[in-house]
Amino acid sequence: MRFTMKTYFIFCLACILLMVGCAQSSEPTKVETEAYVTQYSLDDDVEYIKVNSIINFYNDGEEIVAKQIEDFYDENNQFIESQIEYSTTDGEEEVLTLDEPQTILLPEEPENLDLNIDLDESEVEQLTEHIEDLFEQQSIN
């Protein structure tokens, strides 16, 4: 069987794509799991957001994959909408809007709009499971 330059090029390209795909499927080198409340200034109707997130760092931070839940509230603590977002450093992004609050482990009506919850080990597990389940239910990456 004789290989042409085109066949060799396609084979090399397939090998490179396979290696890149396998590299990101490895275990993350660092994981940050967060629950926080923060003021929001990008929309006049939104006063603050509640956020649950998992950020996975691969290859010592060269690749990042983030899964985030954001619940938006107005100045009267009235829920507006929830967004679940998947994003990567490769520019991949998916956003889905839901009509019910989705975040957990945060106060119902926060007094402090710059609140970061210190999570213990069981809360990290609970939050991770909640985020992964929600993304799976909604078929987000």
N, C-alpha and C positions, 0 to 999 in steps of 0.2 A: 504494500500500500504506500502510495507516494503522498507526502504532505506538501501542500503549496504554502506560500507565505501567508495567504489569506487564512487558511486553516490554522496555521500556527498562531497568528494574531488572535483569532477568535478563541482558541484554546487558552492562550495567556490571559486574555480579558476575562474569560469565565473563571479562571483560577483566582484572579485578583478580586473579582466580585465575591466569590465564595469566601476568601480570606477576610474581606471587609465585613461581610455579613456575620461570620463566626466571631470576629473580634468584639463586636458589640453585644453578642449574645452571652459573653462571659459575665461573671459576677462583677458588680460595680466595685470600684476601689473605695468609694465613700457614698453614704446615703444620708440625706438630711430630710427629716420628717418634721413638719411644722404645722402649728395651729396658731393663728394670730388675727387681730383686728387692726385695721389701719384706715385712716382718712382717705377719701378718694376725691380728687380734684379734676378729673378729666371730663366729668359730666355734671352739670348744675343740679340735676335731679337726684344725684347720688351723694349721700353724706359720708358713708363708710362701707367697707366690705369686710366680711368674715372670710378667712382663707384657711383651707386645709391643703397641704401639699406634700409630695414626695419628690425629691430631686436626687436622681442617680447620676453619679460621676463615674465615667469609665476612662481607662487609660490615664489615670492621674489627672483627670479634669479636662482632657482633650475633647471628650465627647460627653454631652450632658443630655439627659432625658428627664423632662419634668411632667408630672401629672398634678394638676391643680384644680381645686374646687373653689369657686368664688360666689358668695352670696352677697347681693347688693341691697343696701337699705337706704331709705331717705332720712331726713332729719327728725322725723317722728317715729323712728325705729320700725317703719313699715317696710316689709319685704317687697322688693321690686322684681328681681329675677335671680336665677342661679346660672352660672356658666361652668362647664367642666372643660378643661383645656389640656391637650397633650401637645408638647412641643419638644423639639430637639435642636441641637446646635447645627444640624444639617439643614435647618430651615423647614423641617416637616412640622405642620401645625394642624390640629383639628380642634374646633370649638363647637360645643353643643349647648344650647340654652334650654333650661328647664323652668317650670312654673312653681316649684316648691323648694324651700330651703334644703340644702344638702350637707352643709358643714356640721361637724360634731365637735364636742369638747370645748365649746366656746359659750360664754354667757349669753342668755336670751337677749338682754338689753345692756350692752356693755357701757359702763360709766367712763371708761378710759378708751379713747379711740386710737391709742398707740399701745396695744396690748399684745404681748408675745407670751404664750403659755409654755412653761417649762414642763415638758412631757416626761413622765416616768416610763420605765420599760414596758409596762402593760398598756399604757396609753399609746405608746408608739406602735405596738402590735395592733391595738384596736383601730387606730387611725389608718395604718397601712392596709389592714384588711378591708376597712370601709372604702377607702379610695380604690383599691384594686377591684372590689366587688362592683362598685358603681361604674367604673370604666368598662368592666366586662359586661354588665347588664346593658349598657348603652352602646356597646360595640365600638368603643373608642380605643384605638390602638392598644 
